[in-house]
Amino acid sequence: MVSPIDIQKALKGMDYPATKEQILEQAKGSDKEVLDALQKIDDREYEGPSGVSAAVFD
């Protein structure tokens, strides 16, 4: 099970706003579970890590 902390670690150093594509690129070295969770977020621009976490855990 992916936690919000896993998502934050995967996106450490990310510049925002960021698109889904940029987020996936940033997280590409992460666990498969993290990448699978991020694949499911809406294809839009995110203002910060809390927005990404909200999209993952919504």
C-alpha positions in Angstrom: 0.0 0.0 0.0 1.4 3.4 -1.0 1.4 6.1 1.6 1.4 9.9 1.2 5.0 9.8 2.5 6.0 7.5 -0.4 4.5 9.9 -2.8 6.3 12.9 -1.2 9.7 11.0 -1.3 9.2 10.1 -5.0 8.6 13.8 -5.8 11.3 15.3 -3.7 12.9 18.2 -5.5 10.1 18.5 -8.0 9.4 22.0 -9.4 5.8 23.1 -9.4 3.5 23.7 -11.1 4.0 20.3 -12.8 2.1 18.2 -15.3 1.3 14.6 -14.8 4.0 13.8 -17.4 6.6 15.8 -15.4 5.5 14.1 -12.2 5.9 10.6 -13.7 9.3 11.6 -15.1 10.5 12.8 -11.6 9.2 9.6 -9.9 10.6 7.1 -12.5 13.2 5.6 -10.1 10.5 4.9 -7.5 8.8 1.7 -6.4 6.3 0.2 -8.9 3.5 0.8 -6.4 4.3 4.5 -6.3 4.5 4.7 -10.1 1.2 2.8 -10.5 -0.5 5.2 -8.1 0.8 8.2 -10.0 -0.3 6.8 -13.3 -3.9 7.0 -12.1 -3.9 10.7 -11.4 -5.7 13.1 -13.7 -3.8 14.5 -16.6 -3.6 18.1 -15.5 -1.2 20.6 -13.9 -0.6 20.3 -10.2 0.3 23.3 -8.0 2.2 21.3 -5.3 2.8 18.0 -3.6 -0.3 18.2 -1.6 -2.4 18.4 -4.8 -0.7 15.3 -6.1 -1.3 13.4 -2.9 -4.9 14.5 -2.9 -5.3 13.2 -6.5 -3.7 9.8 -5.5 -5.7 9.3 -2.4 -9.0 10.8 -3.5 
